Amino acid sequence: MPPAGINSNYAAHAREMGKDPDRELPFFFTKPADAVIDSPCTIPYPPLTKDLHHEIELVIAIGTRGADIAPDAVIDHVWGAGVGIDLTRRDLQAEAKKTGRPWDWAKAFDFSAPMSPLVPLAGVESIERGRVWLAVNGEVRQDADIADLIWPVRDHVAYLSQAVALAPGDLIMTGTPAGVGAVEPGDVMTGGVTGIGEIKVTVGARA
């Protein structure tokens, strides 16, 4: 499975996107495997958009195959964790929502999933709590704690495994805090998750 993301997994972000922050069933989307690019990196500003948004996220890397996994057994299937930015062509997403179409072109484009190096689970402080943050040109825009996830890692990975079998190498993006916003060519995004890693992405010229 290519990188998979969960929609609106922080209450404040759900509110800023006009959604109900109550614990509704998760909604997932995917990105192609080649959307992943190692940090630090420079990415081109993608085509077909005038509204490219950043979404900082904890990333979970699966190490052991499993399907219909119980929440208490999820950690047995996790290899490690990292930090990722789910780049979104927000104007295309808004149009897709309005017309009831898939989100593919909004989420699944070249270089849309920059990620930090993955850290084995034994070297991770926690995947249940820790500051998650993102700054643009040194100004902090997103700042929360992964303890605030509506669907914690164990629960939403278990739910995802009911629909698709998880396999070694699968990457699961766990949702973004409030504060998402646009970036422009020349902007530098920095961010991280405490005890796991940091990421740096420069937005290059328009593709």
N, C-alpha and C positions, 0 to 999 in steps of 0.2 A: 504494500500500500504506500503511495506517495505521502508527503506531509499532509496531515489532516488537522483542521482547525475547528474549534468549537465557537459558536456564536454567543455573544453577550453573556460571559461567565462571571462578570463583576456587576453588582447591582448599580453602582454609579454609572458605569458605561452603558448598561441597559437603558437607564433613564436618559442619558445624553443622546442615545440613538432613538428615543421615542418609544421604548419598549417597557413592558411590565417587568420589574425586577424580581418578582416572585420566582420560585424555583419551578419553572416549566421544564419539560423534557428537553434535553440538549438537541441542538441542530448543528450538523457538521457540514463542512465543505472540504475540498481537497485542492492541493496544488501539485503540479507535476514534479517529479523527483529532481529534474534539472533546474527547477526554480531556486534550489538551495545554492547559496554561494557563501564561501568562508569569509568570516570577519577577521581582520579589518579589510574593507573592500571599498571600491568606488563602483557605483552602478549608474547606468544611463537613466535619465528621466524617461519613463516608458511612453510609447505612442498611445494615441486614442484617449488621452485624458488631460484635463486641466486642473485636476483636484486629487493629487497623490497624497494618501494619508499614511502615517506611521501607526503601528500597533505593537507595542513591546509585549513579549510573552515568555513564560516559562515553557521550555520544550522538554518533553519526555521521550526518551529513546527506548524502544522495546528490544529486549534481548532474547526472550524465550517465547516460542510460538504458543498461542492459546486462543480459545474461543469460549464465549459464554463464561467469562472469568468472574468469580465472586469477588466483591470489593476487598475482602480480607486477603485474597490471594494475588491481588494486582502487583504488589511489590515483588513477588517472585518472578514476574515477567518483565520487570523494568531493568534495563542495562545501566542507564544513567540519565543525565539531564544536561541541558544547555540553555542558552538564551537566544531567542529569535525575534525578528521583526516581521510581522505580517503586513507587507505593503499592499495597499488596497487602492484601486482606481475608484474613488468614492462616487464620482459622477456616473460611472458605468454601473456601479452597484445600485445607486438610487433609481436609475432607469430600469434595471432588471427587477427591482422590487415593485416598481409601479406597474410594470407590464406582466408580472408573474413569471418571469423567465429565470433560468439558472444564473448563478453568480460567476460562472467560469471566467468570463473575460474581466471581471472586476478583481478576482483573486488569483487566477492561475495564469501568470504571464512571466516572461523571462526575468530572472533575478529578483523575484518577488518574495523570497524567503531567506534573506541573509541570516546566518547563524554563527554563534560563537563555537569554539571547540567543545565537544561533548565531554563530560566528566563522568567516570564510572560512579555508580551509586555509592560505593564505599567511600568515595572522596567528597560526597555531597553532604553539606550540613543538614539540609532538610528539603523535602519537596512539599511540605505542608505549611511552612511559614518562612518568611524572609522578605525583605524589601524588594520590590520590582519597580524600576524607574526608567525613564527615558528623557533625555534633554536634546534640544535642537540648538546648535550653536552656543552651547553652555547654559541655556535656559531650560530648567526642568519643566516638562509639560505633563508627564505621567508619573505618579508616585503613589504606590499602594503596597499592600502586603499580600502574598499568595495565600495567607490564611483567610483572606476575604473572598476567595473563590466561592461562587454559588454552588457549583459542583466540584468538590475537591478532586484531586488527581485519582484517588482510588475509585470514587464513584463514577466519574465520567469515562475513565478508561474501561471500567467494567461494563458500562452501558454501551460504549462503542463496540466492545467485543461481542455483544449480542447480535450485532448486525454484520460484522465482518471478522474473520479470523485475523488476529494480530500475528505478525511475523518479525523475526530479528531484522533490525534495520528500519522498521517503521518509526516515523517521527510524529509526535502528537503535540500540537500547539494548544495551550491550555486556556486561552482567552486573554483579553487585554483590559487593563484598568481604564478608568475615565481619563480624559485629557487628550484623546486622539486629535490629530490635526494635520494640516497640509504642510508639505515641504516643497521646496523649489530647488532648481539647479544651484549648486554651490553650497547648500546646507549640509551640515555635518550632524548626524545623529549619533549619540552615545547613550548607552544604557546598560542595565545589568540586573541580575538577581543575586542578592546577598548569599555568599557561600557557594555559588555555582559558577558565575563568570560574568564577563562584560563583553560588550559589542560596540563596534564603531563602523558606521556606514556613511560615506560621502555620496551625495547625489551629484552626478555628472551632468553633462549637457543633454539636451533632449535628443532622444534616439531618432 
